[in-house]
Amino acid sequence: MTALNILTALFIMASVYGMTKERFQLLMAIVVLVVAPTAMGIIDGADGLIYSLAGAAAALLLTAPLSIFKLVSRTDVIISVALGGILGAVQYAIVFGVATAFLSVQRIFRVDGSIAAAGGMAALSPYGAGLLAFDEKSALVEIEAMKILRKDKKDFAEPIYFEDCVNGRTSAAGAGQANVFPWCAKLALATLAVLMIGTSM
C-alpha cells in the first residue's frame, strides 16, 4: 500500500509539473488510466479491478459537471479520472471535496489571478466611472479610461484557464489574469493531504 501511495503522489506531482505541457498531461493520464486497473486487477483480482474502475467512474461523475460549467478544463477531468482509478471511489470523493472547497473559496474571493494594471481596482467598483468624472484630466483621457474599464470588466467576467494563457489564447488585457491555483494543483494538495492523513492513521 505504501508503494501505491508513493506512485499516486508521483503521478499527481508530475501532473502539476507538466501543467504547461497539456500533451504530456494527457499522455500520462491515459497511461495511468490503462495501468491502474490492470495493476489493481493483478494484485487483488476482480476486487482490485472493480475498486479502480469504481474510482475512475466516481471521478468522472464528480468532475465532469465542473467542466460543463467551465470551471475546469477537459484535461483536468481526464487527470481526475486517472487519479480516481488509483485512489478508489471513497478516497477520490474526499480529495474532490477538499479540492472543490479550495475552488469555492477561490471563486468567492475571485483569486483567479492578478487584475490588469490599467484600471484594476476601478474595474471592480461600480463607482469607477463616477470617480473618473471628478478627476481633473482632459475629456480625451477620460474617454480612453472608460474604454479600458469596459474592456477590463468584460475580460474579468470571463473565466481564464491556465492552458489558455500558456497557449496564448488570452487577450492583452486578460494576459495577467492566469489562474494562479489551477485544478491540478488543488488535486495535488488535496491528494497529498489525504495520503498523509491515511498513512498517519
N, C-alpha and C positions, 0 to 999 in steps of 0.2 A: 504493500500500500504506500510505503514511503517513496518507492521508485515512481509510482503513478503520480503522486503529489509533486515530485520534482519535475516530471515530464509536463504536467499541467502548468506549473509555474514557468517553465522554459517556453512553452507554447505561447502563453499569454504575454510574456515579456518580449518574445520575438515579434508578436503581433504589434505591440507598441513601438518596438524599434523600427518596424517596417511600415509605419504609418505614412511615410512619404512615398512608399512603393506599393501601390494598390495591387499590381500584378503579383508581387511577392506574397502579399497577404492572402490573395485568392488562392494561389497555388498551395501555400502552406495549409490553409483551411481545408481545401479539398483533400489533400494528403491525409490530414488528421481525421476527416470525415470517413475516409476509407479504412485507415489503420486502426482507429479506436474501436469500432465494433468488432473488427477481425481479432484484435488482440484480446479484447474482453471475452469474445467467444472461445478463443483458445484457452484462456486462463480459467474461466468459470463455466464454460459450456453455454447452454441455452440461456441460463440465468444472466450471465455476463453480457450476452448479445442483446437480450431484452433490456437490461439495465442501460446499455449505451444508446440503443435506439429510442428508448423512452426519454432519455435526457435530451437527445437531439430533437425529438418531436416537441417536447416541452419548451425548449429554447426557441424553436420556430414559432410556436403558438404565442409565446410571450413577447418575442421581439418583433415579429412581423408587423403588428399594429403600429409600432413606433416608426417603422419605415413608411407605412401608408401615410402617416401624418408628417412625414419628412423630418422627424426628429433624429433619425439615424440613417445611414446610407445602406445600400444593399450589401456592400462588402462587410459592414458591421454585422448585419444579420447572419451572413454566412459564417463569420468568425464566431458569433454567438452560438450557432447551431453546432459547430465543431467543438466548442468548449462544453456545450451541453452533453455531447457524446462522450466526453471524457469524465465529466463530473457526475452525470446522472441527473434525474429529474429534480430530486429534492435539493441537492446542493446547488444546482443551477438556479432553482427558484429563489434560494437565499441570495445568491450572487446578483441575480436580476433585481431583487428587491432593494439591495444596497445601491446598485448602480442607478436604478430609477430614482432613488432618493436623492442621489447626487445630481441627477438630471433635473429633478423638480426644483431643487434649491438654485441650480444654475439658471433655470428659466425664470424663476421668481425674481431673482436679483439681477437678471439679464447679464450674467457674467459670461457672455459669448465671445468676448474679445475686446480689444481697445476701441474706443469710439474715435471716429475720424477726427483729425485735428481741427479741421475747419468747422466751426460752429458746433462742436461736440456737445457741450452742455446745453446750449441753446436749442439743439435739435431735440433734446429730451423734454424741454419745457414748452408747454403751450403758450407761454407768455414771451417766447423768444422774439417774435415779430414786434411785440409792443416795446420791448427793451431797445430794439434797434431803432424804432421810430423816434425814441427820445435821444438817441445819440446825435452828436453834432457833426457826423460825417456827411459827405455830399450825397445827393439823391442817387447818383450812379453807383456809388459804393453800397448803398442800402439795397438797391435792386439786385446787384450781384450777390450780396449776402443772402437775400431772400431766396434766390435761385439755389444757392448752396444748401440752405436749410431744407428746402423742399426735397432736393435730391437726397440729402442725408437721411431725412425721415423715411423716404421710400426704401432706401437701401438698408436702413437699420431694421425696418419691419420684416424684411425677408430673412429667413434662416440661411446662414452661410456655413458650408461644411468644410472640414479640413481638406478633403481631397480636391474640392473646388479651388481652394486657394493654391494648393500645390500645382494643380494643372492649369492655373492661370485663368479660371473661369469667373473670377470676381471682377466687379467694376473698380475703377480707380478710387472712388470714394469708399468702397467696402473692402479695399485691399488690406486695411489694417484691422479688420474685424474677424480674423480667423478664429475658429473655435479653439480656445486655449486649453480645454479639458475634454477632448473628444470621447465618444462612447467606448472606444477601445481602451483608453486609459482608465475610464470608470470601471470597466470589466476587470482590468488588471488589478486595480487597487482592491476591489471587492473580492476577487478570487484569492489574492494573497491573504487577505484578512480571514476569509473563510477557511483556507487551508491552515493558517497559523492557529486559529481557534480550534479546529478539528484535531490538530496534532497535539495541542496542549491538554486536551480533554482526555 
